[in-house]
Amino acid sequence: MCSRIATTDQITILLGKQQAQTGERVSIRKLAEKADVPKDFLYRLDAGKARHVDLKSLARLCDTLHCTVQDILVLEESDAESI
């Protein structure tokens, strides 16, 4: 069994939930400003292309979105064996 950490679309999902609760629409660019993190980091994270995740940026992002790390970094298990 092999596991990997996935982030694809997690930011978009969290922004949608926040919009449903508050009625405020926030773009990834605006979220980057609010959380004081680079917008490129958020775009890569949401696309599942982030190779490096700065823990301080992740913490600021979680504080801003009122979520936990597990809401952004999702552990996916597959049946494929890694070599």
Residue pairs with C-beta under 8 A, 6 or more apart in sequence:
1 77
1 78
1 79
1 81
2 77
2 78
2 79
2 80
2 81
2 82
3 75
3 76
3 77
3 78
4 75
4 76
4 78
5 73
5 74
5 75
5 76
6 48
6 73
6 74
6 75
6 76
7 45
7 46
7 48
7 50
7 72
7 73
7 74
8 46
8 47
8 48
9 46
9 48
10 45
10 46
10 71
10 72
10 73
10 74
11 28
11 31
11 42
11 45
11 46
11 72
12 28
12 46
14 65
14 67
14 71
14 72
15 26
15 27
15 28
15 31
15 65
18 24
18 26
18 65
18 66
19 25
19 26
26 34
28 39
28 42
28 43
28 46
29 39
31 42
31 61
31 64
31 65
32 38
32 39
32 41
32 42
34 64
35 57
35 60
35 61
35 63
35 64
35 65
36 60
37 54
37 57
37 60
37 61
38 57
41 50
41 54
41 57
42 61
44 50
45 53
45 72
53 73
58 69
58 72
58 73
61 72
62 68
62 69
62 71
62 72
65 71
